[in-house]
Amino acid sequence: MRYATEFFASLCARRAVRHYVDALIELQDDLGWRNDAVVADQLLKPLPRASPEAALGAAFARGYLASRVAADDQTLKKRWNRFRRLPPPHQARLWLKGEESASQLVDVGRF
């Protein structure tokens, strides 16, 4: 979604696109490291059977990763809610450049 938004960015108001893409970048980063933690956990899980001397280290690493994911749930919720509240760039209402009054709003999503 981020890359599609960036691709079509020139069709929408710059500020609307910037806010939307910034929120998507935060979400993408957050979900990305969470996915990395899940993959790392899957790789560490069979390690104690394959190498008993690595069992303690693998258990520690898995516990650390799980605690990081659990501790950061509020950040993910906050980022998701921020993104959810933003209108898609083609539906955003923004000031016309150079206009002085609030009555000069334009709906940039109507082509």
Steps between C-alpha positions, in 0.01 A plus 500: 500500500785736581670448166175543306431823689850627424459405133177699463610783732525755220122475448420621852581789731858471624418553868226235500734249339782582743284440810355180357836360389665594832232302685546207262878507550456481878258209466721321248806534726309379805346203322835422337694460823213297647519268200877475550439400863256225394745365241786509754282313751425233239871461427593485869227256604663179365852605601507329847426160344769545237756644741430447874783736598313780320174438691554769763596766247210411272253513790635838609478641146145370452391647833660833419329518161162407648534765770589768245196421288268493803643820647450693179136413430382850596733657244354285225145587607588870506653484152207302362249747644694795359498340156131408523400860575678639195293536186657351188689778317246517219225576756688749719371854540782754486549874474537645155849643458502873568142521634441692822169378638379169635204518261739436212535126561521274201415134476803364314345158455243597236638477147 
